[in-house]
Amino acid sequence: MWFDRYGSQILISNVNSLLGTRVKNSFVTNKISVLVVFVKVKNKIR
């Protein structure tokens, strides 16, 4: 019983950390894509 509760707590924390990193990564990729679009538009204006 104690092992089950402990294991589920570890699993939950692992899932939370995975979700956190995924959210951070998507935020970074969104920023990079926005930068790329901005550079392309700037080059078109020139």
N, C-alpha and C positions, 0 to 999 in steps of 0.2 A: 504494500500500500504506500509506504513512504517513498519507495523507489519510483513508483508510478507518478506520484505527485511531483517528485524532483525532476524526473525525466520530462514530464509535460512542461514544467517551468522552463527547462533548458530549451525545449523545442520552441516554446512561445518566444523566448528571448531571441533565438536564432532567426525565427521568421521576422520578428520586428526589426532586427538589424539588417536582414536582407532587404526588407521593404524600404528601410531608410536609405541604404546605399543605392537602391534602384531609383528612388525619388531624386536623390542627389545627382545621380548620373544622368537622368532624363533632363534635369534642370540645366546641367552643364552642356549637354548636347543641344538643348534648345537655344542656349546663349550662343553656342558656336554657329548654329545654323543661321541665327539672326545676324551675326557678324558677317557671315559669308554673303548673305543676301544684301546687306548694307554695302559691302565692298563692291559687289556686282553692280548695284544701282549707281554707286559713285563712279565706277568706270564707264557706265553707259552715259552718264551726264557729261563726262569729259569728252 
